């Protein structure tokens, strides 16, 4: 293994993101201080970011220590305190709060580096394996990934804890030790201090092997994403034909990749298998749904739609108004209530024309059944007077009136029909 130094560190960064300055996530521990020292010596440090989770008695002193470490190297220091309440899944909640803080503290487009190393990778892979994770979980810690408007990188993943410790002591670096890292009631600490040393004593190099397993899992994930694209699963609703014609393992892998594209964690394997079978086998007049904690999958007109949680249970968005040559009077506008269409409810759009069922108007525009519950109708007392995107009842329309416009607000990644996009002004 090549010893750690500024030049090899800079090369590791270039392989991930090219030539660019780094913001360094520094907690004050040995690993992050080594990260800071390497980046500063390599001349690619843009600044330091520190997040105080408020979980440790000495956290304020640690923040001052990090500020001093940045100042000695002539680097800008960005910090904030976040609130993380002790309890279940503390590590995940602290990480989420930390990543949110990075996005608030740093400019858009910035690259932020963390000090995760090869032993961290081995612990993560083994921990997820023991928790029953599938191939996706075994990908472990990604060397690089988007983080909102930022890019998050881990340039030290190729080096084990021993190499980092050797560098720190050779440089005479100082750091702070978090006593919680020795608390064996935490799963990761138990693996780090008890399980992995015993495995390494029997099978030397186990950490590197777990790291290679993570690499193989990332290859499998890339293959699944490639397969999904070949089966027609891209942006927006997915045609069912490709999935129906693929072998089950291929279809399952492609579907999981397609769900991850919008940030949805796939359902458990047994539920995914049965749910996909039900979605593909259902008759055209049925409304099958695969629901789990992350949201829902639904089928409409031979396409699958991703509905990330929280799935709306009523009109999803806000009502705006535009001046129009044909619309509602200001008096009526101020008295309207927003709701959803009742079964059989009708609207006359043309003077002298028929009163048409709202459900029929929705169907003509191609709205999926669940989208009809997300789209509003406007009533004066109990009388339907308008449907945004469709029209105003002729009995209530006036010249130089106000036209209702619905601005949908749906969870990120929600697939919608072409009819919905047109009614919402999102399509052509």
Secondary structure, DSSP 8 states (H G I E B T S, - for coil): -----HHHHHHHHHHHH-S--EEEE--SSHHHHHHHHHHHHHT-EEEEEEEE-S-STTHHHHHHHHHHHHHHTT-EEEEEE----SSTTHHHHHHHHHHHHHHHHS-TT-EEE----HHHHHHHHHHHHHTT--TTGGG-S-SEEEETTEEEE-TTTTS-HHHHHHHHHHTT------GGGG-TTSHHHHIIIIIHHHHHHHSTTHHHHHHHHHHHHHHHHHHHHHHHHHTT--SSSEEHHHHHHS-HHHHHHHHHHHHHTTT-----HHHHHHHHHHHHHS-TT---EEEETTEEEEEETTEEEEEESS--SS--EEEEEEEEEEEB-HHHHTT-EEE---TT-EEE-STTS-EEEHHHHHHHHT--HHHHHHS-EEEETTEEEEETTTEE-GGG-EEEEEEEEEEE---TT----HHHHHHTT---
